[in-house]
């Protein structure tokens, strides 16, 4: 685990125990459920160490982990709230026009027409159908194709066409 913070990707956060054999639920941060099927090992930040994954599955839409050596409810309770991370190099491949939220943070946002700088993406918020880019100063920009016209995480740039009044509407 001697890698810089940015070298890791959080794929889930552990929740409450499930059953009596050390199983634990998790909130998935991946839109691809199949990403969990091939996991052999993960690193738990909070617990601070590597864990071998015995199995993962979904029970009524909830992700469940079973880790090797975590065999009781008491063992699993100690892992509550830990972030399940993998090295950034193990992220699942994306389809065309898909982006990792973590790659959008730090991108500079520019007006697609005038070229004026709008700000820098500082966070991501889930906003129902579309997520929201949080731009410094509190501006919330819906992450929608109709608004985000060009998205290039490699060059750290996003060109947007903001609807009239959006800047004034949601600044905090």
Residue pairs with C-beta under 8 A, 6 or more apart in sequence:
1 43
1 48
1 49
1 50
3 87
6 88
7 87
7 88
8 43
8 45
8 85
8 86
8 87
8 88
9 85
9 86
9 87
9 88
9 90
9 91
9 100
9 102
10 29
10 45
10 83
10 84
10 85
11 28
11 29
11 30
11 35
11 36
11 42
11 84
11 85
11 86
12 26
12 27
12 28
12 29
12 30
12 36
12 63
12 65
12 83
12 84
13 26
13 27
13 29
13 81
13 82
13 83
13 84
14 24
14 25
14 26
14 44
14 46
14 65
14 79
14 80
14 81
14 82
14 83
14 84
15 24
15 25
15 26
15 27
15 80
15 81
16 24
16 25
16 80
17 23
17 24
17 25
17 73
17 76
17 77
17 80
18 24
18 25
18 59
18 62
18 64
20 72
20 73
21 66
21 71
21 72
22 66
22 67
22 70
22 71
22 72
22 73
22 75
22 76
23 64
23 65
23 66
23 76
24 64
24 65
24 66
24 67
24 70
24 76
24 79
24 80
25 62
25 63
25 64
25 65
26 62
26 63
26 64
26 65
26 84
27 63
28 36
28 63
30 36
30 92
32 92
33 58
33 63
35 92
36 56
36 63
37 56
39 53
39 56
39 86
40 52
40 53
41 50
41 51
41 52
41 53
42 50
42 51
42 53
42 84
42 85
42 86
43 49
43 50
43 51
43 84
43 85
43 86
44 50
44 51
44 79
44 82
44 83
44 84
44 85
45 82
45 83
45 85
46 79
46 81
46 82
46 83
47 78
47 79
47 82
51 67
51 68
51 69
51 70
52 67
52 68
52 69
53 65
53 66
53 67
53 68
54 66
54 67
54 68
55 65
55 66
56 63
56 64
56 65
56 66
57 63
57 64
58 64
65 84
67 79
69 75
70 76
70 79
91 100
94 100
99 151
99 153
100 153
101 124
101 131
103 153
104 121
104 124
104 133
104 143
104 151
104 153
104 158
105 121
105 122
105 123
105 124
106 120
106 121
106 156
107 120
107 121
107 151
107 153
107 156
107 157
107 158
108 117
108 119
108 120
108 156
108 157
108 158
109 117
109 118
109 119
109 120
109 121
109 133
109 135
109 141
109 157
109 158
109 159
109 160
110 116
110 117
110 118
110 157
110 158
110 159
110 160
111 117
111 118
111 159
111 160
111 161
111 162
112 149
112 150
112 159
112 160
112 161
113 161
118 135
118 139
118 141
118 160
118 162
119 135
119 136
119 137
119 139
120 135
120 136
121 133
121 134
121 135
121 158
122 134
122 135
122 136
123 134
124 131
124 132
124 133
124 134
124 143
125 131
125 132
125 134
125 140
126 132
127 140
127 142
130 142
130 143
130 144
131 142
131 143
132 140
132 141
132 142
132 143
133 140
133 141
133 142
133 143
133 148
133 158
134 140
135 141
137 171
137 172
138 170
138 171
138 172
139 166
139 167
139 170
139 171
140 170
141 147
141 148
141 160
141 162
141 166
146 161
147 160
147 161
147 162
147 163
148 158
148 159
148 160
149 159
149 160
149 161
150 157
150 158
150 159
151 158
151 159
152 158
